[in-house]
Amino acid sequence: MFYVLADSNINIYTQIGIILLLGMAAKNAILIVEYAMNYRKAGNSIRQSAIDAGHVRFRPIMMTALAFVFGVMPMMFATGAGAASRVALGSAVVFGMAVNAIVGTLFVPNFRELLQRFREKYLSGLFKTADQLPPETISGNTSDSKDSV
């Protein structure tokens, strides 16, 4: 979005910055979902587990995002030889991480709630977890599989 507004080119350095952002966004989302799963297993409702996970992970995500943004900010204002590559990478990462920190912390818990409701309402009968399977199915020890000699 920034590049469209600023009429900038998306070069290889910008693309590397976008790949870096994808990794950071995925890491944050995985941690929020993991916390939501733990809260759900503890007996909380779907909505409450998503809200609690968002609240618990909000501060660490913001701290990581701000430290990352302030650490990369000097690249945006680079001058001298090779400055164009540093500015391209820095601006992609700074603006992308700022948007990711805000949108990701709001979107991921809500999307997790939506998917968990769908899973429990429509898919719970189709797929059984390891907790719901009989023990002989998991270990592979059935009476039919024994060889008779």
C-alpha positions in Angstrom: 0.0 0.0 0.0 2.8 2.4 0.9 4.5 1.7 -2.4 1.4 2.5 -4.4 0.9 5.8 -2.5 4.6 6.8 -2.7 4.9 5.8 -6.4 7.9 3.5 -5.6 9.2 0.5 -7.3 9.0 -3.0 -5.8 12.5 -4.3 -6.3 14.3 -7.4 -5.0 15.0 -5.7 -1.7 11.4 -4.9 -1.1 10.5 -8.5 -1.9 13.0 -9.7 0.7 11.5 -7.4 3.2 8.0 -8.8 2.4 9.3 -12.4 2.9 10.7 -11.3 6.3 7.4 -9.8 7.2 5.6 -13.0 6.3 7.8 -14.9 8.7 7.2 -12.4 11.6 3.5 -12.4 11.0 3.3 -16.2 10.9 5.3 -16.4 14.1 2.9 -14.0 15.9 -0.2 -15.8 14.6 1.1 -19.2 15.6 1.8 -18.0 19.1 -1.7 -16.4 19.4 -3.3 -19.6 18.1 -1.3 -21.8 20.5 -2.4 -19.7 23.5 -6.0 -19.9 22.3 -5.8 -23.6 22.0 -4.4 -23.9 25.5 -7.2 -21.7 26.9 -9.8 -23.8 25.0 -8.4 -27.0 26.4 -8.6 -25.5 29.9 -12.3 -25.2 29.5 -12.9 -21.6 28.3 -15.4 -20.8 25.7 -14.2 -20.2 22.1 -14.7 -16.5 22.3 -13.1 -16.1 25.7 -10.1 -18.3 24.7 -9.5 -16.1 21.6 -9.9 -12.9 23.7 -7.5 -14.1 26.4 -4.9 -15.2 23.9 -5.1 -11.8 22.2 -4.7 -10.0 25.5 -1.8 -12.2 26.7 0.1 -11.9 23.4 -0.6 -8.3 22.7 2.2 -6.8 24.8 5.0 -9.2 23.5 3.9 -8.7 19.9 3.9 -4.9 20.3 7.3 -4.9 22.0 8.8 -7.1 19.3 7.2 -5.0 16.6 8.3 -1.7 18.0 11.9 -2.9 18.7 12.0 -4.3 15.1 10.6 -1.1 13.6 13.0 1.2 15.6 15.9 -1.1 14.8 15.2 -1.0 11.0 14.2 2.7 10.9 17.8 4.0 10.2 17.7 2.0 7.0 14.8 4.1 5.8 16.9 7.3 6.1 20.1 5.8 4.6 22.3 8.0 2.4 25.4 7.3 0.4 26.5 4.4 -1.7 23.8 1.6 -1.8 21.3 3.8 -0.1 18.5 2.9 -2.5 18.6 -0.8 -1.6 18.6 0.0 2.2 15.7 2.5 1.8 13.7 -0.1 -0.2 14.2 -2.8 2.4 13.8 -0.5 5.3 10.6 1.2 4.2 9.0 -2.2 3.3 9.8 -3.6 6.7 9.0 -0.6 8.8 5.6 0.1 7.3 4.7 -3.6 6.9 5.6 -4.4 10.5 3.6 -1.5 11.8 0.5 -2.6 9.9 1.1 -6.2 10.8 1.4 -5.4 14.5 -1.9 -3.6 14.5 -3.9 -5.7 12.1 -2.5 -9.1 13.1 -3.3 -8.7 16.8 -6.9 -7.7 15.9 -7.5 -10.2 13.0 -5.9 -13.4 14.2 -7.9 -14.0 17.4 -11.2 -13.2 15.6 -10.3 -15.5 12.7 -9.3 -18.2 15.2 -12.7 -17.9 16.8 -14.5 -18.1 13.5 -12.5 -21.2 12.4 -12.9 -22.9 15.8 -16.7 -22.4 15.8 -16.8 -23.9 12.3 -14.7 -26.8 13.3 -16.6 -27.7 16.4 -20.0 -27.2 14.8 -19.5 -28.8 11.4 -16.4 -30.9 11.4 -16.4 -32.4 14.9 -18.1 -35.6 13.6 -15.9 -36.0 10.5 -12.5 -36.0 12.0 -11.6 -37.6 15.3 -8.6 -36.6 17.4 -6.2 -39.1 19.1 -8.1 -38.5 22.4 -11.3 -39.8 20.8 -9.9 -42.9 19.2 -9.9 -46.3 20.9 -6.5 -47.3 22.3 -6.0 -50.3 20.0 -6.4 -48.1 16.9 -3.6 -45.8 18.0 -1.1 -48.5 19.1 -1.9 -50.8 16.1 -2.5 -53.8 18.4 -5.6 -55.4 17.1 -6.6 -59.1 17.3 -6.8 -59.3 13.5 -3.2 -58.4 12.9 -1.7 -61.3 14.9 -0.1 -64.0 12.8 -1.2 -67.5 13.5 1.6 -70.1 13.3 
